[in-house]
């Protein structure tokens, strides 16, 4: 038995002591045969050294790993007579109906989010592709159970997670991520706040400024989420990392580990930007939602400092910032209604002017396309919904 640094750990060594997370959850038991994924987990957790040995019976250790894997993937999974998983069609009707209802509820909310955020003219394609993508995610019951944990926190958190997942996937589509990557971004977005279930409600739903201790308890939701998801070996590691890292920032000002730059996984950065955008648009108990102008200005101003510029640009290029029919005020004082979105310049739509700068109604229709060179000096300074 010897204690070595995590950087010196090699595949095949065996843990001679259990590994716990900072919040006390068991991550790896004594006797675990370490592989590359375990080593990567330990580094992400910030573990500096471990006790290892080569003298334990590998057969027993591997059997213990197998039991843990089966438990995380679903210990109650029904088996057929030959030992293979039973078909889902053999489930009791009430069980199948329960999970089908949850999936239907999820897809209704995904549908609503896609219609709300996606650009005009792209709904049919995106609805078909994205509803299929999200529907495929929750064929496994353990994933639905994770979603139930999010839903049990409160309806606001659940809706927030659905919106973040859709925003992140729309952004990923613009970035031309692979289909497998989009699936992980979608699942990570849906589960990124799962750790909030362990935050006391009186802190999570507090109005106004938080004490330093309450702020610390809320920030712990990232590690709670990681603890929950990393122990489900049926999930890709990236899903747990999204829960852990979605509040990290490029300049190291985020939490919980103050990671910088490329230390933050791409998927975590993507969900992090979507999380900020959705949070700013939402009305909270203690404040109304921010104006789209303010949100765009904040994200653009924080590009390359807090958030990757290419992700911010991809998000703003992926969504309709000003919905058709919303009232806006221009920098020259005129007020009008958005009549058409510009896909390439979502912050500069086509506006039909209704009132001039003196709040007097116009006698003749006047339409301004803010994307045209003739109107580069004009911009939207206020939105009314």
Secondary structure, DSSP 8 states (H G I E B T S, - for coil): -EEEEGGG--TT-EESS-EE-TTS-EEE-TT-B--HHHHHHHHHHT--EEEEES-S-HHHHHHHHHHHHHHHHHTT--B-TTSSB--GGGS-HHHHHHHHHHHHHHHHHHHHHHHHHB-TT-HHHHHHHHHHHHHHHTSSHHHHHHHHHHHHH-HHHHHHHHHHHHHHHHHHHHTT--HHHHHHHHHHHHHTTGGGGGS-HHHHT--S---HHHHHHHHTHHHHHHHHHHT-TTS-HHHHHHHHHTT--TBS-SSSS--BGGGS-HHHHHHHHHHHHHHHHS-BTTB----HHHHHHHHHHHBTTTB-HHHHHHHHHHB-SS-TT-EEEETTS-EEEEEE--SS-TTS-EEEEEE-TTS-EEEEEEEEETTSGGGTT--EEEE--
